[in-house]
Amino acid sequence: MEGNDVDKSIVERLRMDMDRLIDAVCEMRHAQMEFFRSRSRSALEASRRAEKKVDRLLEELRKPTLF
């Protein structure tokens, strides 16, 4: 029974991580498309912020965890 709870916990954590990544990538792509459409300075800055957010999230997800 305990092993099953651990498996569920791992699956839930992976699901949450995947949801965070999907949301961040969607935000980034939206910002990038807005920049290429408008070529405005503010859109460029928003795109760069979104890209950095995705980079930070990927870095965090690549780090090994004990649990």
Secondary structure, DSSP 8 states (H G I E B T S, - for coil): -HHHHHHHHHHHHHHHHHHHHHHHHHHHHHHHHHHHHH--HHHHHHHHHHHHHHHHHHHHHHS----
